[in-house]
C-alpha cells in the first residue's frame, strides 16, 4: 500500500475551503523543498455554543429540531453530506472533517436551559442529524448520555440516528424513555458487504454488529428501525431488499431510505 495512504480514513486529501482567504496547496510540487504532510491523527477542539437545539428550516424536513453534540465525525464516511459544514469552522470537508473533532461539552446544560423556557413546545428533537452522536469520542466524553439523562428527567421525546453500537451503552436510559413512548432509535445501514463498508465508512461498526444492535434494542422493547442510506447507484443499490429483510429479521419496526447527494466539496 502507498505510504501516503491514511489507513482508517475515508478522505485522503484536504479539500479547498471557499471561506478562507488564503490556504496552502501542493499544486506545484517541484517548488517545495520538502513535502507538506497532512496529519491524519485525531485532534480535539472544544466549543461553547450559546444554544444546542437547532430548528431545521429545510422544506424537506419542515418543523424538525436537531441537536449535534459533535462537529466533525471520526467515522469518516466518504459520502457524508455533513462534511461541507466543517468549512464554516475554517477546516476542510476532507481529511479535517474526520480528524479535527469539535466537542460541545456544555450541550447538556444548554439543553436543560432550553427545555425550561416557557416558550419551548415539547416536540421531538433528533440526535443528531448532522454528525453521529455516538461516534468514537462519545465513549470518552459521554455528552450524548448526559443529554439523554436531561431528556429523561423532563420526560421529553427524542429520536436518535446512529451507525455505532455504542448506543447500547445507554440502554438503561433508552428503556426508561421507551416506557413512556418517548424515544425512537434508527440504525443506519448502508451495505451488507464488509469490503465495501470498509471503503465507504472506515471507522464504523460492521453491518452484522449494527443488525445485532437492532436486535438488542428490539429485545429491550426500545422502538427501533433502520435507515438504508445512502443508496449509491452502482455500488449498493441492489442491496436494499436484502438490507430491509435482514433488519426485519432482527426486530426493526420501521425503515427509511435516501439516495446519496454529492454536493459542495463532497
C-alpha positions as CSV (number, residue, x, y, z in Angstrom):
1,X,0.0,0.0,0.0
2,X,1.1,3.6,-0.8
3,X,2.9,5.1,2.2
4,X,0.9,8.3,1.8
5,X,-2.4,6.4,2.2
6,X,-4.1,7.2,5.6
7,X,-5.5,3.9,6.8
8,X,-8.8,4.2,8.6
9,X,-9.7,7.5,6.9
10,X,-12.4,8.0,4.3
11,X,-10.9,11.1,2.8
12,X,-7.3,11.2,1.8
13,X,-6.9,14.9,0.9
14,X,-7.6,18.3,2.4
15,X,-10.1,19.8,0.1
16,X,-10.3,23.6,-0.5
17,X,-12.4,25.9,1.7
18,X,-14.2,28.7,-0.1
19,X,-14.5,30.7,3.1
20,X,-10.7,31.0,3.6
21,X,-8.8,34.0,2.1
22,X,-5.6,32.0,1.9
23,X,-4.5,28.4,2.3
24,X,-1.5,26.3,1.3
25,X,-1.6,23.9,-1.6
26,X,0.7,21.5,-3.3
27,X,-0.2,22.3,-6.9
28,X,3.4,22.9,-7.9
29,X,5.3,20.1,-6.1
30,X,8.5,20.9,-7.9
31,X,8.7,24.2,-5.9
32,X,8.7,22.6,-2.5
33,X,11.9,21.9,-0.5
34,X,10.1,19.2,1.5
35,X,6.7,17.6,1.3
36,X,3.7,19.1,3.1
37,X,2.3,16.2,5.0
38,X,-1.2,16.0,6.3
39,X,-1.7,15.0,9.9
40,X,-4.2,12.1,10.0
41,X,-4.3,11.8,13.8
42,X,-7.4,12.9,15.6
43,X,-7.3,16.3,17.2
44,X,-10.0,17.6,19.7
45,X,-11.3,21.1,19.7
46,X,-13.7,22.5,22.3
47,X,-16.5,24.9,21.6
48,X,-19.0,26.5,24.0
49,X,-22.0,27.3,21.8
50,X,-24.9,29.6,23.0
51,X,-27.5,27.1,22.0
52,X,-27.7,23.4,21.2
53,X,-31.2,22.9,19.7
54,X,-31.3,23.7,16.0
55,X,-34.6,24.3,14.2
56,X,-34.3,22.8,10.7
57,X,-35.6,25.3,8.1
58,X,-35.2,23.0,5.1
59,X,-38.6,22.4,3.3
60,X,-37.7,18.7,3.1
61,X,-37.7,18.4,6.9
62,X,-40.1,21.1,7.9
63,X,-40.6,21.8,11.6
64,X,-38.0,19.4,12.9
65,X,-35.4,20.1,15.6
66,X,-32.0,18.6,16.0
67,X,-29.0,18.6,18.4
68,X,-25.4,17.9,17.5
69,X,-23.0,17.4,20.4
70,X,-20.1,17.0,18.0
71,X,-19.0,18.7,14.8
72,X,-16.9,16.6,12.5
73,X,-17.0,12.8,12.7
74,X,-14.3,10.1,13.1
75,X,-16.5,7.6,11.3
76,X,-15.0,9.0,8.1
77,X,-17.9,8.2,5.8
78,X,-16.7,9.4,2.5
79,X,-20.1,10.4,1.2
80,X,-21.3,12.3,4.3
81,X,-23.3,15.4,3.5
82,X,-22.2,16.9,6.8
83,X,-18.6,17.3,5.6
84,X,-19.5,20.6,4.0
85,X,-20.4,22.1,7.4
86,X,-16.8,21.7,8.6
87,X,-15.8,24.5,6.3
88,X,-17.7,27.0,8.4
89,X,-15.2,26.4,11.2
90,X,-12.2,27.1,8.8
91,X,-11.5,23.4,8.3
92,X,-11.7,21.3,5.2
93,X,-14.5,18.9,4.3
94,X,-11.9,16.3,3.5
95,X,-9.4,14.9,6.0
96,X,-10.1,17.7,8.5
97,X,-13.7,16.6,8.9
98,X,-12.8,13.2,10.3
99,X,-9.6,14.2,12.1
100,X,-10.4,17.6,13.7
101,X,-13.4,16.9,16.0
102,X,-15.2,19.8,17.7
103,X,-16.7,18.9,21.1
104,X,-19.6,20.8,22.7
105,X,-19.2,19.8,26.4
106,X,-21.8,22.3,27.6
107,X,-24.5,20.7,25.4
108,X,-26.4,19.0,28.3
109,X,-26.6,22.3,30.2
110,X,-27.8,24.2,27.1
111,X,-30.5,21.6,26.5
112,X,-31.8,21.9,30.1
113,X,-31.9,25.7,29.8
114,X,-33.9,25.4,26.5
115,X,-36.4,22.9,28.0
116,X,-37.1,25.2,30.9
117,X,-38.0,28.2,28.8
118,X,-41.8,29.0,28.9
119,X,-41.7,29.4,25.1
120,X,-40.5,25.8,24.5
121,X,-43.0,23.4,23.0
122,X,-42.2,19.8,23.8
123,X,-41.8,18.4,20.3
124,X,-39.4,15.6,19.5
125,X,-35.7,16.5,19.0
126,X,-33.4,14.5,16.9
127,X,-29.9,13.3,18.0
128,X,-28.0,14.1,15.8
129,X,-28.8,14.6,12.1
130,X,-25.5,16.2,11.1
131,X,-22.7,14.1,12.7
132,X,-23.1,10.9,14.7
133,X,-23.9,11.4,18.4
134,X,-22.3,8.0,19.1
135,X,-19.1,8.5,17.2
136,X,-15.9,7.1,18.9
137,X,-15.2,10.2,21.0
138,X,-18.6,9.8,22.8
139,X,-17.1,6.8,24.6
140,X,-14.8,9.3,26.4
141,X,-16.9,12.4,26.7
142,X,-20.3,10.9,27.3
143,X,-22.1,14.1,26.1
144,X,-24.9,12.2,24.4
145,X,-25.5,10.1,27.5
146,X,-25.8,13.3,29.7
147,X,-28.2,14.8,27.2
148,X,-30.4,11.7,27.3
149,X,-30.3,12.0,31.1
150,X,-31.7,15.5,30.8
151,X,-34.4,14.4,28.4
152,X,-35.4,11.5,30.7
153,X,-35.6,13.9,33.7
154,X,-38.0,16.1,31.9
155,X,-39.8,13.2,30.1
156,X,-39.1,14.8,26.7
157,X,-39.4,13.0,23.4
158,X,-36.2,12.3,21.3
159,X,-35.2,10.5,18.2
160,X,-31.8,9.0,17.6
161,X,-29.9,8.1,14.5
162,X,-26.5,6.4,14.6
163,X,-24.4,3.7,12.9
164,X,-22.5,2.8,16.1
165,X,-23.3,0.0,18.6
166,X,-22.2,2.3,21.4
167,X,-25.9,3.3,21.6
168,X,-26.3,0.1,23.7
169,X,-24.3,1.6,26.5
170,X,-27.2,3.9,27.2
171,X,-29.8,1.1,27.1
172,X,-30.9,1.9,30.7
173,X,-32.0,5.4,29.8
174,X,-33.5,4.3,26.5
175,X,-35.6,1.7,28.2
176,X,-36.8,4.4,30.7
177,X,-37.8,6.7,27.9
178,X,-39.4,3.9,25.9
179,X,-41.6,3.1,28.9
180,X,-43.4,6.3,28.1
181,X,-43.1,6.1,24.4
182,X,-40.6,9.0,24.3
183,X,-37.8,7.6,22.1
184,X,-37.2,6.0,18.7
185,X,-33.8,4.8,17.5
186,X,-32.8,4.5,13.8
187,X,-29.7,2.5,13.0
188,X,-28.1,3.5,9.6
189,X,-27.1,0.5,7.4
190,X,-25.5,1.3,4.1
191,X,-24.3,-2.1,2.9
192,X,-24.0,-5.7,4.0
193,X,-20.8,-6.0,2.0
194,X,-17.9,-5.6,4.5
195,X,-15.3,-4.8,1.9
196,X,-17.5,-2.0,0.6
197,X,-18.4,-0.9,4.1
198,X,-14.7,-0.5,5.0
199,X,-14.1,1.7,1.9
200,X,-17.2,3.9,2.4
201,X,-17.3,4.0,6.2
202,X,-13.9,3.1,7.6
203,X,-14.4,3.6,11.3
204,X,-18.0,2.4,11.7
205,X,-19.4,-0.8,13.2
206,X,-19.8,-3.7,10.8
207,X,-23.2,-4.4,9.3
208,X,-23.5,-7.5,11.4
209,X,-22.8,-5.5,14.6
210,X,-25.4,-3.0,13.6
211,X,-28.0,-5.7,13.0
212,X,-27.1,-7.1,16.4
213,X,-27.6,-3.6,17.8
214,X,-31.1,-3.5,16.3
215,X,-31.9,-6.9,17.8
216,X,-30.7,-5.9,21.2
217,X,-32.8,-2.7,21.2
218,X,-35.9,-4.6,20.0
219,X,-35.5,-7.2,22.7
220,X,-35.2,-4.4,25.3
221,X,-38.5,-3.0,23.9
222,X,-36.9,0.2,22.6
223,X,-38.6,1.1,19.3
224,X,-36.0,0.7,16.6
225,X,-35.8,1.0,12.8
226,X,-33.1,1.2,10.2
227,X,-32.1,3.8,7.6
228,X,-30.8,2.4,4.4
229,X,-28.7,5.3,3.4
230,X,-27.2,6.5,1.3
231,X,-28.3,4.4,-1.7
232,X,-25.5,4.8,-4.2
233,X,-26.2,3.7,-7.8
234,X,-23.7,1.1,-9.0
235,X,-22.4,0.4,-5.5
236,X,-25.1,-0.7,-3.1
237,X,-28.5,0.0,-4.8
238,X,-29.0,-3.7,-5.4
239,X,-28.8,-4.5,-1.7
240,X,-31.8,-2.6,-0.5
241,X,-34.2,-5.6,-0.3
242,X,-31.7,-7.7,1.5
243,X,-30.9,-5.0,4.0
244,X,-34.6,-4.4,4.7
245,X,-35.2,-8.2,5.2
246,X,-32.2,-8.5,7.5
247,X,-33.4,-5.6,9.5
248,X,-36.9,-7.0,9.8
249,X,-35.5,-10.4,10.9
250,X,-33.6,-8.6,13.7
251,X,-36.6,-6.8,15.0
252,X,-36.7,-3.5,13.2
253,X,-40.2,-1.9,13.1
254,X,-39.6,0.8,10.5
255,X,-37.2,1.6,7.7
256,X,-36.3,4.6,5.7
257,X,-34.2,5.1,2.5
258,X,-32.4,8.1,0.9
259,X,-30.3,8.4,-2.3
260,X,-26.8,9.8,-2.0
261,X,-26.4,13.5,-2.5
262,X,-23.0,14.6,-3.7
263,X,-22.8,18.4,-3.3
264,X,-20.3,21.1,-2.4
265,X,-16.8,19.8,-1.6
266,X,-18.1,16.2,-1.5
